[in-house]
């Protein structure tokens, strides 16, 4: 459906919800109650006048189509009308020249403006007469501004626009931690649905914790906890079925292996039989490579990340190594947890430690052979890695270990220009909460694994970063992070000769049909808008508008917020709407997060998302954006 049809459908859905006796009619009192349900608090006399104008049958009630007409009269946009009349020669329409002037001066479009203006009239203008005269009415103008083309997100950045032929280590990769969990890490439910939802969200690296199960069938769950168990085989089937429905670029299966050699062989058997040709079993050309392949090279392939017997060179040269020399576990969990909690004497900590210190089984050759470009290795130091590490080796760190390494941030950035790094939440985040991924992206870490089942600012940032480039799950790192020689250090003030700081000016104009957050009868939100900048430390900032009392329907601010962005390529901008409360914490209303580099300037709508990242139409913000260079 187009924007107009979507709005009509939304209004009709509300009407049907409120029409208790299903007679298709509503009197003024019922309409008032319905409008309060829709977060509308209006002047009663004004609403009654419009009600009578919409009541074409003069029956004292509105039918569904009359209610749609009434609602649209009630929701006339004075803010958009003001912009329209500024550019309209006669105050009634935008001529083709008027629309071109608007596109050039406000939307900052330069090329093909005349043709674009004609296309917009053809696409969004509802009046055939206006179309015939190559003009746009206020209705068409509003529909254009409410459309994806009028969105804050640049449509050119929605499709795949980046170079996908760089080595894997040059990309940020959308990654999930404990993907099988739907809830917390102590008693939560495990389900293949976790994999399905993550893959549908564009995730390209999922985690599989494997343990010995009954009847020689490996199971997946959070070991030594009360989380439920699912079959490894079912996980592989789900991944095989959903791997490439959203993105055709490669999937990485991060295997956390706790199985005996016998059940590892069963794992290898399932991987081979279920995934077939999708599973990458050898280098792309069968020869010893000199670097990691690209996402483009690996389209449609599933890669295994885990321990490996020997290296690629020995395997391809036919040299066999003894599996008894390789432990199976991907991460040194005991060391990680001890580092996170070096003085923790709690029962929970000792409980985890007791089980994790058990001896680990060895690696089976069959499972080892499934690992090609993502061999898990223990990290010693940046110097050791620089001298000895192979490009296909990958190390995993808890968030706290990563933060310690970030004291040498420039070294970390260089390390990540050469090989892959995976960061995952602390083992004692039993509530499945998340750390801030921005700090890790600032250091060039590619696989920053988050608990996708836990909504919050961290997942908003993840969704925001990966909303670009066709939502394919791969985002090319800035060029200054892709070469070990550039010496980029996000912790220190960037050099203005290499990084031009920009000024971001956001005028928050208005809000439209914000959702109710309090189900209490008669409750209306008092909305405020906060804009947050997430990026290098120097760019971290937040500012707020004032709050508007008792108006979640059409609040108007015209408040201006100003920011300085030093490293635009790493910055994310998050818009948050909250219900102000002077006695307690503000309630969340909606949010929208996008990369700074994907912002369209000019008059734009921001279509808000719920806490879990789903859309909540027709809730939006109307803003004006300007980006200028700082001299």
N, C-alpha and C positions, 0 to 999 in steps of 0.2 A: 504494500500500500504506500501511497504518497503521504506527505506530511499532513495534508488536509484530511485525508481519509482516516489516518491514524488518530487524529484529534477527535474527529466525529465518533469513531469507534470507542475511544476512551470515555467520552461524555455519555454515550449511550449505555456503556457498561455500568457507570455510576447510577444512571437513571434506573436501570433494571434492578440494581442492587437495592435501591431505596423504595421501589414500587412494591410494597409489601403485599397488597391484594391483587397484584398482577393485572390491573385493569388498564394499564398503559396511560394513565392520567395522574397528574399531581396538582393539588391546590397550592396556594401561596405558602401556607404554613409548612406543608410537606417539602416544598422547594427550599424554604429557609433551612429546615433541618438537614436537607441533602447538602446544601452549600456549606454548612458547618462541618459536615463529614468530609467535605472536599477541602477543608482548611480555609474557607472563604468567610471572612467577617466583614460585612458590608453595611452601608447605610440603608436602613429599612425602606425609607421613602424612595430613594433612588432605585432600589431593587424592585419595589412595587410598580414604579412607573415603567421600568423595562419589562416587567412581567406582563403588564397590561398591553404593552406594545407587541409582545410576542404572542399573545393570546388571540390569534387571528379569528378563531371561531367564537370568541367572546363568551366562552362557557365558564370562565372563572377557573379553568384548569389548563395545564399544558400537556400536550401529547409529546412523544419522544422527539419528533422533528422540531416542534415548537420550543422544547427545552434546549435543544442544540442551538437554535437561533438566539434564545434568551441568554444562554451562557456566553455566546460569542459577543453579544452586545455588552454584557457585563465585563468581559475581559478585553475590551479594546485597549490597545497598547499605546498610551500617551507617549512613552519613551521612544517607541519606534516611529510614531507619527511626527515627533519633533525632528528626527533625523530626516524623514521623508520630506517634510515641508522645507527643510533647509536647502534641499537640492531640487525640489520641484519648482518649475518655472511658474506654474499657475496654482499650486497648492492642491491640485486634484490628481495629478498623475506625474510620473517621471517619463519624459520623452527619452528617446534613445540617447540623445546627447547628455541629458541630465544623468541618466544611469551610468554612462561612460565616465562622466566627471566624478560621480560617487566612487566608482570602482578604482579610478586612478588616484584620487585625492585621499580617500579614506581606507580603502582595502589595499592600496599600494600595488595594484596590478599594473603591469607595464606592457606586456606583449599580447597582441591579439585581443585588445579590449573591446573593440566594436563587435567582433564575432561572438565574444563571450557574453556581452550584453544581450545580443540577439538570442543566444542560446538560453540565457536565464529567463527572458520573456517567454520564449516558447515552452520552457519547462515548468515555470511556476505561476505564470499569469492565468488566473481563472477566467477572465473576460475575453471572449473571442473578439469583441470589438476593439479592445485595447491591443490585442495581439495584431490585429489587422493594421493598426496605426503604429506598430512597433513601440508601444508604450507599456508602462507598468503601473498598476494601481497599488494602493496601500496594501490590499490583500495579497497581491503577488509579491510585493516587497517583503512583507512579513513572512510569507512562505519561503522565500529565498533565504532570509536571515535565519529561519528556523531549520533549514535543510542541512545535510552534511556539508554542502559547499559554504554555508554560512557559519559552520562550526569553527571553534577555536583550533581544531586539529586540521592541519594541512592535508587535504585529500591526496596530494602527490606523495605523501609519506605513508599512506595507508597500504599501498601495494609494495611488493618487493622492489626496492630502489637501490639497495646497497650492493657492493661487489661481493658475490658469494663464492669467489674463487681464491680467497686467502686461506692460509692454514687454520685449522680448528682453533688453535690457541689465540687467534686474533679476534675472537668473538666472545661477547657475553652470551651465556647459554641459559635459558630458562630452566630452572632445576628445582626438584622437589626432594624433601627429606621425609623419611618414614612414610612413603607414599601410600602404603597399605592402610594407614590409620585414618579413621574418620573423626576420632575424638582425642582424648589425652593419652599419654604414653604409659600409664599404669594400669588402667582398667578399660581403656577404649576399645571400640569395635574395629577389627581388621576386616577389610572388604576389597574385592577387586574393583568396586565402585570408585575407590580412591584413585586407582590408576586411570580409570575411564574419565573421571572428571578432570584430573590433572592434564591428561593428553588432550582433552577437548579444549582446555584453557591454553594450549600451545606449549606445554611443558615438553622439554626435549631430553631431560635427564631424570630418571626415576630411580628410587632406591628399593632394593629387595633384600630384606633380612631373612636369611635362610637357615633353618635348623632341622635336625633329624626329626622325622615324623613316623607315625606307625605304618606298618606294612611297607616299609622301605620307600615311602613317599615323602619327600622333603616338604616342610611347612614354612609359612611366612608369618612372623609375628614379632613383637618387640620382646626379645628374649628375657627370661627370668622376671616377667611381669604377669599381670592377670589379663593382658590384652588377648582377644580371641585369635584363633589360628585359621589360616586359609591355606589351601594347597598351592605349592609353588607352580604346579602344572597349570592351575587355573589363572594364576597371575600371567604366565607366559602366553596363554590363550588370549587373555584380555589385551595384553600389549600388542600381540600380533594382529588382533582385530582392529584396534584403534590407533595404532602407531602413526599412520599417515593420513588420517581423515582430515586433520586441520592443517598439517604441514608435511611436505614431502621430504624435508631435510632430516638428517640422521637422528636416531634415538640412541641415547647411552643408557644401558642398564647397569646401574651401580650396585654390584653384588657385595653384600656384607655376609660373608660365608662362614658359618659355624658348623657345617655338616661333616660327618664322617666321610672317608674316602668312598665308601660304597654308595652313600646317598649323593655325593658329588657326581658320581658317574650317572646316576639317574637324572640329576639336574642337566648334565650335558646332553643326555639322550633326549630329554624333553625340549631343550633349546633347539637341537638340530631337527627333530621330527616336526615340531610345531611351527617353528619360524622358517625352516627350509632355507631358500635362497636369500631371504631377508637378513639372516644372520651372517655377519662378516666373519669369515673363517681364516682369511689370509690377506696379505697386502693386495692392493687393487690390481697390480700388474704381476703379482707373484715374485717380484724382485725386491731386493733390500732397498727400502726407500731412504731418502736423505732428509725428509721432513714430513710433518703431518699433512694428510690430504685436506681438501677443503669441503665445506658443506655441500657444494655443488657436486664434487666427486663422489660423495657418499649418499646422494639422494636415494631414498628407499631402503637404506641399510640400518640394521640394528647392531650397535657395538656393545661388547661386554667390557665393563671396567672391573678389574679384580687382579688378584695375584697371578703371576705367570712364572712358569719354570724357565729360567734362562731368559734370553732376549730374542728379538726378531731375527737377529743375525744368525744365532745358533739354529733356530728353527728352520730358517730358509736354507741354511747350509747343511741341514740334515744331522746336526749334532744334538744328541739327546742328553738331557741332564737328569739327575736324580731328584725325584719329587720329594724325597725325605728331607731335603734342605730348605724347603719352602713352607712357611706357615700360611694358612688359608685366610686368616682374618685381614680385612682391608685396612682397618684402623687400629692403632694401638690404644684401645679404649681405656685400659687401666691407667696408662700414662696420662692420657687426656683428662680423665676424671680427677686424677691426683693433682694435676696442674690446676684444674678449675677449683679444687677444694682442698688445698694442701694442709689445712688445719681443721677439716670437717670431721667431727667424731660422731655425727648423727647416726642413728640406726639405719636410716635409708642409705646413707653413703656406704656404711660398712656392708650392708646387704648387697649393694651393687658390686662392691669390690670383691667380696667373697666369691661370687660366681664368675666374675670376669677374670680372676686370677687362675682359674682352672687351666690346665694344659690345653693347648689348641691342637686340633687334628692337622694332618698334613694335606697337601694339595694333590688332587688326582690329575693325571696327564690329560684325560679327556676334557676336563673343565678348563685346564690351563690352555689347551689348544684353541679354545673359543675366544681367548683374549688376544687382541692384535695391537691396536693403537692406543690402548688405555691400560697400561700395566701399572698397578698400584705399587708404590715403593715408599719406604720410610724416608722422611726428610731429615737430613743431618744439619746442613747449613747452606746459606746462599753460595758461599765459596765452593763447598763440596759439589753442589749442584752445577755450578758454572763449569767446573773442571770435569766432572764424572758423569753427570746425568745424560740420559738419552732423550731425544725429543718425544718419544712415545711413552715416557714415564710420567706418572701423575701422582701427586701427594695430596692427602686429605688432612685438614686441620679443623679442630674445634674453633669456635668463634674467639675464645680467649687466647688460644695459641696464635691465631691469625693476628690478633691485636698486638701481641708481643712482637711478632715479626714485622708489624707495620711501624715499629720504631725505626726500622731501616726501610722506609717506604720506597725510596728510589730504587733500592736493590730488589724489593718485592715486584715493582713494576717491570724491571728488567727481566726478572725470573719468569714472570707471566707473559713476557713477549716471546719466550722460547718454548715454554711447555705449559700444560694444563694444571690448574690448581682447583681443588674442591674444598669449600668451607661449609661446615654444617653446625647446627645449634648444639649447645652444651647438652650432655647426657642428662643433666639434672633439671632441664626444662620440662618437668613432668606434666605441665599443663599444655604442652605443645605450643608454647609461645614462640615468638621469633625475635631475632636480633635485627638491627638496622642493616640492610644489605648495601646501602649506599657507601659505607666505609670500605667495604670489600671491593666494590666496583671501582672506587677511587684508586685502589692499589692494583687494578687490572685483573683481579681474580675472576675467572670465567664462570665456574660452576658454583654459584652461591645458592646453596640448597635451603629452601624454606618449607615450613609446615603449611602446605596449601590449604589445609582444612581450617586454619585459624585466621579469621578476618582481622584486619587492623591496618595501621599505617604501613607496616612492612610489606604486606601483600599488595597494598595500593601502589607502593613504589615499584614492586616487581611487575604488576600488571601495566603500570604506566610506562616503564622502560620498554617492555616487549609489546606495547600496543602498536609500535611502528613496524616498518619492513614486512608488511603482510601478516603480522602476528605469527611469523614462522618459527619463533623461539630462538632465533639467532640475530644478534645485533652487533655490527662491526664496531670494534673499539676505535677511538680516535687515533689518527696516524701517529701522534706523539706517544702513544702507549704500545705501539706495535713494533717498535725497534728498540733493541737493548741499548742502542747508542744515544738515544734522545735525552736520557737522564731526567725525565719528568718526575717531580716530587710534589704530590698534592698537598702535603703538610706545610710546605713553605710557600711564601708569596710568589706567585707565578711571575715570570719575566714578561713585562708588557711589550717587549719587542716581538715575542713569539705568540703571546696570547692577548688579543685586543679585548679589554673589558667593555661590556655593554650595559646600557641603562634600560631597565624594563619598567615601563609605566603602565599600570593597570587601573583603569577607572571602572569600579564596580557600579553599574547603573541600576539594575533591578533584578528581581527574582520572579519566577513564574510557577505557580501551583506546587509549592513545596509540600512534601508529604507530612502528615501528622506523625508526631513521635509519642504523644501521650494520648492514650485511648480514653482518658477521662472526658466525660460529656462536656461540651462547650469549650474544651481546651483548644487554644490557637497558639501557634509558635511565635516566639519573639526572635526572629532570625538575625544572625550576624554572619559575615563571610570572613574567613581567615585564608590568606594566601601564604603558602610555605614554599621556600626554596630549599631543595635538597641537592647538595653537590659537594665540592671540596670544602674543607672547613671554613675558608674565607667567604664562601658564598652562602653558608647556612643562615637563613633568616626567616622571619615570619612577621606579618602585620595583619591587623584586623580592621574591618569597618565598625562603625557603631551598630548597635542592635536596633531593630525596628519593633516597636511594641505591637503585639496582637495582630500581626499580619503575615500569614504564611502563604497568602494567595498572590498578592502582587506588590511585595515590598519594594520601595525605591530608596536607593542610597545616594548615588552620584558621589561616592567617596573615592579618592585617588590614593593609590599605594605605589611607592617607588622602591626599586631594588637595583643593586649593582651586581652584575654577573661577570665574574672574572674568567671562569672556564665554562663557557656555554655548552661545550660538547659533552660535559658530564652532569649538567644540571637538569633536575626534574622540577616541575612546578605543580604543586598540589593545591587545589581549591577545596575548602571545607566549609560547609554550612552547618551551623549549630543553633540550637534553641537556647538562648541566653537564660540563665537562672542565677539570680544574685545570691541565693542561699545554698546552692549545691553545684556540683559539676554540670556544665552544659551538656545537653543531650545532642547526640549526633543526628544530623538530618540527611546529609548526602555529601558526596565528594566526587572529584574528578582529578586525575593525575595524568600528566603527559610530559614527554621530553621537551625541554626548552626549544630545541632545534625544530620541533614539529608545530610550533605556534604560528598561527596565521594572524597578521596584524589587522587592525581596523575594528569595525563593529562586529562582534561575534557572540554566538550563543554557546554556552557550556552545558551540555546535557548530563545531568547529575546521575551518579551511580549510588547504589545502596551499599551497606557495610560489607556485603559479600561480593561486591563488584558487578552486580547485575543492574541493568538499566531500570529507571523508575520514571518512565514518560508520564506526563509531559513536563516534569520538573526540570527547570533550567535556570541559569543565570545569564544575564545580558551584560556584556562588558565591552570596553574599548581598550585596545592594546596598542602600545607604541614601543618599538625597540630602536634605540639610537646608539651610535658609538660615543664612548667617552673620550674627550680630547685630553 
